[in-house]
């Protein structure tokens, strides 16, 4: 029985993984430029990006998904956008708004003198970001990006409210058929843990300073020098 349950849930898991993968890539592709625009020297760019962040960060994801599917869905279906695509759009808009504000804080932590130095070398703003600032921000951004990934995984469960055939919707169908909600949702919880925990562990490894690891390994391998014998009567 449990094997049959697991096989049915795995059918929804593939849709969940695809939804998470596409949403994560598009979220990062939108959040990074949004963060740069949030600190743009042009006021109107800051205003537009700030308005985007405030609007989509303030709307709960279930409300956003329902508005896209039940409100705009009939019109967008003519463009070939179904429930899956609308779920991706909702998750990306919601999560990119959060991550953009986090990345904005990381950008503001960089001393302004580095922007000025890059400009004095003739770099454009995007060149300075890509060549000077981005290498410094990769490691501090890792834990925030992983948190964003975990939120996307959890947010993907809400796609079931707009009929996306993902893991949670399969679990709901299985619960209705078996009347065993505790066992079904415990199994679903274990599947979500199996997705998120390895990613969190790999992120902790990635954010470690490689120089610190090299120093620790060198210190562990270095033999402790023996104490020199002290001659009788010599002062210590």
BAKEFI-689280 format. One record per residue: residue in one letter; y negated, x, z negated of N, C-alpha, C in turn. Coordinates in steps of 0.001 Angstrom, whole numbers, padded with zeros to 6 digits. Example, Ala and Ser with C-alpha at 12.3 -4.5 7.8 and 13.67 -1.06 7.14 Angstrom:
A	005690	013190	-007800	004500	012300	-007800	003300	013200	-007800
S	002250	012850	-007080	001060	013670	-007140	-000030	012900	-007870
END
This chain:
X	001208	000828	000000	000000	000000	000000	-001259	000863	000000
X	-001293	001850	-000877	-002457	002721	-000951	-002674	003480	000353
X	-001569	003875	001015	-001688	004576	002294	-002299	003662	003349
X	-001929	002378	003348	-002512	001430	004292	-004009	001254	004019
X	-004367	001164	002743	-005781	001059	002376	-006552	002268	002882
X	-006002	003450	002620	-006694	004676	003000	-006860	004759	004520
X	-005835	004372	005262	-005943	004389	006717	-007034	003453	007216
X	-007146	002281	006606	-008184	001331	007010	-009567	001857	006650
X	-009702	002479	005475	-011001	003012	005059	-011414	004206	005914
X	-010431	004987	006340	-010765	006148	007167	-011343	005738	008514
X	-010967	004559	008997	-011569	004059	010231	-013083	003887	010061
X	-013483	003395	008908	-014920	003265	008633	-015561	004591	008295
X	-014763	005532	007761	-015320	006829	007395	-015845	007572	008612
X	-015160	007486	009739	-015630	008206	010931	-016993	007693	011370
X	-017192	006378	011272	-018513	005825	011595	-019556	006310	010602
X	-019187	006377	009320	-020114	006886	008305	-020497	008325	008587
X	-019517	009164	008917	-019811	010573	009182	-020705	010733	010404
X	-020461	009936	011435	-021309	009997	012621	-022725	009533	012295
X	-022823	008467	011521	-024133	007955	011114	-024894	008990	010292
X	-024204	009645	009373	-024842	010656	008529	-025259	011872	009350
X	-024388	012310	010262	-024698	013499	011067	-025924	013270	011945
X	-025952	012160	012662	-027085	011871	013542	-028363	011682	012726
X	-028270	010960	011620	-029449	010711	010793	-029984	011994	010178
X	-029097	012902	009763	-029550	014151	009153	-030310	015009	010157
X	-029762	015156	011360	-030429	015971	012388	-031802	015401	012725
X	-031876	014087	012941	-033146	013466	013313	-034132	013462	012149
X	-033630	013340	010928	-034515	013386	009763	-035203	014740	009646
X	-034431	015811	009797	-035022	017151	009727	-035991	017375	010886
X	-035625	016878	012073	-036494	017051	013232	-037825	016324	013064
X	-037854	015262	012271	-039093	014526	012031	-039814	015013	010783
X	-039083	015380	009736	-039710	015742	008465	-040499	017045	008565
X	-039983	018027	009312	-040661	019328	009388	-042031	019216	010051
X	-042151	018622	011254	-043500	018478	011811	-044403	017580	010976
X	-043835	016549	010343	-044655	015712	009474	-045268	016527	008343
X	-044473	017422	007756	-044981	018258	006666	-046107	019161	007152
X	-045959	019720	008348	-047017	020575	008901	-048266	019753	009190
X	-048090	018556	009730	-049249	017701	010014	-049952	017271	008731
X	-049184	017177	007617	-049801	016770	006344	-050812	017790	005842
X	-050730	019035	006299	-051702	020053	005878	-052524	020537	007068
X	-052584	019727	008114	-053331	020107	009310	-054823	020210	008998
X	-055545	021124	009633	-056998	021185	009435	-057724	019984	010027
X	-057073	019242	010913	-057695	018068	011520	-057479	016851	010624
X	-058555	016226	010253	-058495	015140	009279	-057699	013947	009799
X	-057876	013604	011087	-057210	012417	011614	-055701	012609	011671
X	-055222	013856	011894	-053784	014123	011869	-053247	013976	010449
X	-054008	014493	009482	-053584	014341	008078	-053522	012867	007695
X	-054489	012092	008177	-054525	010673	007819	-053344	009926	008429
X	-053046	010168	009710	-051941	009483	010364	-050603	009842	009725
X	-050371	011143	009521	-049100	011554	008921	-048992	011077	007476
X	-050108	011114	006741	-050088	010619	005364	-049814	009133	005294
X	-050382	008359	006235	-050125	006920	006273	-048657	006642	006571
X	-048093	007404	007513	-046672	007251	007838	-045811	007495	006597
X	-046101	008579	005900	-045311	008935	004721	-045424	007863	003652
X	-046634	007397	003376	-046824	006421	002307	-046162	005087	002645
X	-046245	004675	003911	-045670	003379	004295	-044153	003406	004180
X	-043506	004393	004825	-042049	004381	004881	-041405	004904	003600
X	-042179	005596	002764	-041657	005989	001461	-041720	004828	000474
X	-042582	003867	000748	-042782	002748	-000184	-041876	001559	000116
X	-041334	001484	001338	-040472	000349	001701	-039031	000677	001317
X	-038383	-000138	000497	-036967	000111	000179	-036113	000105	001437
X	-035115	000957	001463	-034275	001068	002649	-033590	-000246	003024
X	-033059	-001038	002077	-032445	-002321	002499	-033444	-003242	003193
X	-034686	-003264	002711	-035712	-004103	003337	-036024	-003597	004745
X	-036123	-002270	004894	-036424	-001683	006196	-035304	-001975	007199
X	-034066	-001822	006761	-032935	-002102	007649	-032893	-003569	008051
X	-033121	-004456	007078	-033094	-005888	007379	-034223	-006264	008340
X	-035410	-005664	008154	-036534	-005963	009041	-036246	-005489	010461
X	-035655	-004299	010582	-035338	-003777	011907	-034281	-004624	012601
X	-033253	-005017	011867	-032117	-005699	012493	-032402	-007181	012734
X	-032886	-007867	011692	-033082	-009310	011833	-034443	-009646	012438
X	-035424	-008755	012269	-036749	-009019	012816	-036921	-008510	014240
X	-036657	-007208	014431	-036861	-006598	015748	-035566	-006464	016544
X	-034429	-006710	015918	-033143	-006503	016581	-032978	-007251	017886
X	-033298	-008570	017925	-033122	-009300	019189	-033953	-008715	020336
X	-035162	-008220	020034	-036006	-007644	021085	-035518	-006244	021469
X	-035095	-005473	020456	-034661	-004101	020726	-033289	-004047	021380
X	-032524	-005128	021265	-031201	-005133	021896	-031306	-005025	023412
X	-032435	-005465	023962	-032639	-005337	025407	-032775	-003878	025821
X	-033143	-003026	024869	-033251	-001590	025140	-031946	-000851	024855
X	-030905	-001591	024518	-029612	-000972	024228	-029464	-000495	022806
X	-030338	-000948	021918	-030279	-000529	020517	-029509	-001571	019712
X	-028336	-001180	019240	-027527	-002069	018427	-027683	-001776	016952
X	-026753	-002293	016169	-026835	-002135	014713	-026765	-000670	014302
X	-025895	000104	014949	-025764	001513	014581	-027071	002259	014823
X	-027679	002079	015980	-028925	002776	016306	-030063	002353	015380
X	-030119	001066	015039	-031156	000589	014133	-030954	001140	012724
X	-029696	001304	012318	-029420	001922	011019	-029907	003370	011000
X	-029662	004098	012087	-030155	005478	012183	-031670	005511	012084
X	-032348	004622	012811	-033813	004601	012796	-034327	004325	011385
X	-033745	003340	010711	-034198	003011	009362	-033993	004150	008386
X	-032809	004765	008413	-032533	005877	007498	-033458	007050	007785
X	-033677	007369	009055	-034524	008506	009419	-035968	008275	008973
X	-036507	007094	009236	-037889	006811	008836	-038054	006911	007328
X	-037093	006379	006592	-037184	006376	005137	-037026	007767	004555
X	-036002	008498	004970	-035722	009797	004369	-036690	010872	004851
X	-037124	010803	006122	-038083	011791	006625	-039390	011710	005857
X	-039793	010508	005441	-041020	010370	004659	-040903	011095	003326
X	-039741	010999	002680	-039534	011706	001414	-039515	013222	001618
X	-038723	013674	002584	-038579	015105	002785	-039882	015755	003259
X	-040658	015035	004061	-041924	015583	004538	-042849	015909	003366
X	-042867	015053	002370	-043735	015311	001212	-043218	016503	000404
X	-041906	016646	000321	-041334	017801	-000380	-041653	019093	000367
X	-041445	019080	001677	-041735	020276	002479	-043226	020594	002470
X	-044059	019577	002388	-045501	019812	002287	-045815	020618	001020
X	-045183	020264	-000090	-045398	021021	-001326	-044958	022470	-001189
X	-043842	022706	-000485	-043398	024078	-000266	-044395	024841	000594
X	-044944	024195	001613	-045943	024857	002460	-047193	025201	001667
X	-047607	024314	000778	-048800	024579	-000015	-048590	025699	-001024
X	-047315	026013	-001327	-047050	027109	-002265	-047243	028481	-001620
X	-047322	028530	-000291	-047558	029786	000413	-049039	030135	000307
X	-049383	031355	-000099	-050808	031729	-000202	-051535	031534	001118
X	-052757	031021	001036	-053542	030752	002231	-053837	032018	003018
X	-053818	033163	002349	-054082	034420	003027	-053074	034730	004125
X	-051837	034197	003981	-050836	034458	005022	-051159	033695	006299
X	-051689	032471	006154	-052154	031747	007335	-053284	032523	008018
X	-054214	033009	007196	-055361	033730	007748	-054930	035023	008423
X	-053961	035716	007816	-053486	036959	008417	-052811	036683	009765
X	-052031	035605	009829	-051384	035259	011092	-052417	034892	012150
X	-053465	034175	011730	-054516	033805	012683	-055268	035034	013177
X	-055464	036015	012291	-056165	037228	012700	-055358	038034	013718
X	-054029	037829	013736	-053177	038498	014720	-053075	037714	016024
X	-053815	036617	016107	-053816	035824	017328	-052716	034787	017407
X	-052016	034522	016283	-050949	033523	016295	-051528	032121	016213
X	-050924	031200	016963	-051241	029794	016793	-050576	029289	015517
X	-050961	028076	015123	-050457	027559	013847	-048944	027406	013855
X	-048366	026912	014978	-046919	026760	015047	-046221	028117	015079
X	-046849	029117	015714	-046265	030458	015715	-046256	031047	014317
X	-047358	030852	013579	-047420	031347	012197	-046369	030671	011331
X	-046190	029364	011553	-045184	028648	010776	-043785	029159	011076
X	-043484	029359	012378	-042127	029746	012775	-041810	031194	012422
X	-042773	032090	012583	-042495	033520	012445	-042815	034068	011058
X	-043775	033460	010370	-044230	034023	009090	-043780	033166	007908
X	-044025	031854	007986	-043798	031004	006821	-042361	030497	006720
X	-041784	030088	007847	-040444	029508	007804	-039405	030440	007188
X	-039389	031749	007515	-038402	032618	006867	-038529	032648	005346
X	-039741	032466	004825	-039931	032474	003374	-039521	031158	002731
X	-039512	030081	003510	-039258	028757	002955	-037813	028306	003089
X	-037009	029058	003837	-035642	028598	004084	-034857	028438	002785
X	-034869	029468	001945	-034064	029395	000725	-034617	028366	-000267
X	-035950	028313	-000533	-036435	027261	-001440	-036199	025849	-000917
X	-036088	025709	000406	-035910	024369	000971	-034466	023890	000905
X	-033525	024793	000647	-032100	024423	000677	-031770	023309	-000305
X	-032112	023429	-001605	-031712	022346	-002525	-032350	021010	-002185
X	-033598	021028	-001708	-034256	019766	-001342	-033598	019152	-000112
X	-033212	019999	000841	-032547	019488	002034	-031183	018902	001692
X	-030464	019561	000790	-029159	019035	000374	-029327	017705	-000352
X	-030350	017602	-001200	-030613	016317	-001850	-030887	015238	-000811
X	-031640	015613	000232	-031891	014656	001304	-030613	014234	001998
X	-029699	015193	002227	-028420	014866	002853	-027631	013894	001977
X	-027618	014134	000674	-026871	013256	-000231	-027466	011850	-000229
X	-028802	011761	-000196	-029433	010443	-000126	-029084	009734	001183
X	-028971	010502	002269	-028588	009899	003550	-027161	009375	003473
X	-026262	010139	002842	-024877	009675	002684	-024846	008371	001895
X	-025589	008337	000804	-025613	007110	000000	-026326	005979	000741
X	-027386	006318	001477	-028095	005297	002235	-027265	004719	003359
X	-026326	005507	003871	-025478	005003	004954	-024645	003811	004505
X	-024367	003715	003202	-023600	002572	002700	-024365	001268	002881
X	-025712	001364	002920	-026513	000151	003089	-026495	-000358	004519
X	-025994	000454	005447	-025895	-000012	006833	-024921	-001168	006967
X	-024108	-001370	005960	-023159	-002488	006018	-023872	-003831	006033
X	-025104	-003885	005511	-025814	-005177	005460	-026274	-005610	006849
X	-026270	-004681	007822	-026620	-005065	009192	-025392	-004910	010103
X	-024221	-005059	009524	-022921	-005170	010224	-022450	-003876	010875
X	-022937	-002721	010438	-022398	-001463	010943	-021024	-001257	010325
X	-020032	-000962	011155	-018647	-000871	010685	-018391	000495	010035
X	-019092	000743	008936	-018914	002019	008243	-018021	001820	007020
X	-017970	002846	006181	-017004	002879	005088	-017166	001707	004124
X	-018381	001418	003720	-018599	000367	002724	-018239	-001013	003271
X	-018556	-001269	004541	-018190	-002561	005125	-016674	-002712	005198
X	-015966	-001639	005544	-014498	-001680	005524	-013991	-001931	004115
X	-014649	-001326	003118	-014237	-001551	001732	-014451	-003009	001336
X	-015558	-003596	001759	-015807	-005001	001451	-014746	-005901	002076
X	-014388	-005611	003320	-013358	-006397	003992	-012004	-006243	003299
X	-011701	-005016	002889	-010426	-004765	002207	-010391	-005462	000859
X	-011523	-005477	000149	-011571	-006147	-001144	-011356	-007645	-000993
X	-011927	-008241	000058	-011748	-009680	000289	-010286	-010006	000587
X	-009619	-009116	001318	-008220	-009363	001684	-007260	-009156	000518
X	-007565	-008173	-000343	-006613	-007796	-001397	-006967	-008345	-002771
X	-008220	-008753	-002972	-008687	-009186	-004296	-008441	-008097	-005348
X	-008599	-006835	-004929	-008431	-005696	-005846	-009697	-004844	-005804
X	-010835	-005377	-006280	-012103	-004651	-006121	-012141	-003319	-006857
X	-011545	-003257	-008052	-011614	-002020	-008828	-010929	-000871	-008090
X	-009706	-001105	-007649	-008964	-000044	-006968	-009626	000351	-005648
X	-010105	-000652	-004906	-010710	-000364	-003598	-011963	000484	-003760
X	-012844	000077	-004657	-014120	000794	-004781	-013956	002129	-005507
X	-012940	002258	-006345	-012646	003580	-006903	-012231	004549	-005800
X	-011406	004053	-004882	-010978	004894	-003762	-012169	005267	-002880
X	-013062	004317	-002643	-014266	004606	-001851	-015149	005622	-002563
X	-015267	005492	-003885	-016058	006459	-004644	-015501	007863	-004539
X	-014173	007984	-004565	-013544	009300	-004413	-013851	009886	-003035
X	-013875	009054	-002006	-014183	009538	-000649	-015619	010044	-000577
X	-016551	009310	-001174	-017939	009770	-001175	-018089	011080	-001965
X	-017378	011192	-003060	-017408	012446	-003826	-016875	013605	-002993
X	-015823	013334	-002220	-015245	014385	-001381	-016215	014851	-000295
X	-017185	014013	000046	-018203	014419	001024	-019314	015209	000350
X	-019809	014712	-000773	-021040	015263	-001365	-020821	016520	-002195
X	-019718	016587	-002942	-019528	017725	-003848	-019370	019043	-003090
X	-018562	019136	-002025	-018492	020415	-001299	-019832	020836	-000700
X	-020611	019876	-000226	-021924	020210	000338	-022829	020778	-000746
X	-022814	020188	-001932	-023630	020697	-003032	-023205	022104	-003432
X	-021902	022355	-003432	-021412	023683	-003798	-021826	024724	-002756
X	-021682	024394	-001490	-022092	025325	-000435	-023590	025581	-000479
X	-024364	024570	-000836	-025810	024755	-000938	-026171	025709	-002061
X	-025457	025625	-003191	-025727	026564	-004289	-025415	027987	-003872
X	-024374	028158	-003073	-024074	029500	-002575	-025149	029981	-001600
X	-025649	029089	-000776	-026630	029475	000244	-027972	029838	-000362
X	-028351	029201	-001489	-029664	029454	-002045	-029688	030672	-002967
X	-028552	031284	-003208	-028556	032508	-004003	-029202	033639	-003222
X	-029913	034495	-003933	-030570	035641	-003309	-029515	036674	-002951
X	-029347	037035	-001674	-028322	038024	-001319	-028569	039379	-001957
X	-029826	039741	-002172	-030103	041020	-002831	-029622	041011	-004277
X	-029745	039848	-004922	-029263	039753	-006302	-027746	039862	-006351
X	-027066	039239	-005349	-025611	039336	-005314	-025168	040775	-005073
X	-025886	041487	-004182	-025532	042868	-003915	-025743	043731	-005153
X	-026847	043472	-005872	-027114	044250	-007075	-026067	043985	-008148
X	-025655	042686	-008246	-024650	042358	-009254	-023319	043000	-008929
X	-022938	042984	-007645	-021666	043590	-007272	-021715	045101	-007432
X	-022877	045700	-007122	-023003	047143	-007298	-022956	047515	-008773
X	-023581	046679	-009600	-023561	046957	-011039	-022177	046789	-011628
X	-021416	045825	-011093	-020065	045618	-011609	-019151	046758	-011212
X	-019395	047348	-010031	-018508	048411	-009566	-018889	049783	-010062
X	-020082	049889	-010645	-020526	051198	-011101	-019892	051517	-012453
X	-019254	052672	-012566	-018608	053061	-013820	-019659	053455	-014847
X	-019415	053079	-016068	-020338	053433	-017133	-020146	054906	-017491
X	-021219	055701	-017524	-021062	057127	-017818	-020579	057356	-019239
X	-019687	058334	-019368	-019186	058663	-020695	-020272	059363	-021502
X	-020265	059137	-022813	-021248	059788	-023687	-020863	061264	-023837
X	-021890	062110	-023755	-021653	063538	-023904	-021393	063876	-025375
X	-020456	064757	-025636	-020195	065114	-027030	-021403	065852	-027630
X	-021669	065568	-028863	-022790	066186	-029553	-022291	067369	-030367
X	-022932	068510	-030185	-022518	069720	-030907	-022744	069557	-032397
X	-021839	070134	-033215	-022017	070031	-034689	-023370	070622	-035109
X	-024081	069897	-035945	-025341	070380	-036477	-026511	070118	-035579
X	-026258	069573	-034356	-027375	069314	-033462	-028061	068028	-033870
X	-029345	067986	-033681	-030101	066790	-034027	-029937	065752	-032968
X	-029871	064495	-033338	-029706	063394	-032411	-031044	062715	-032195
END
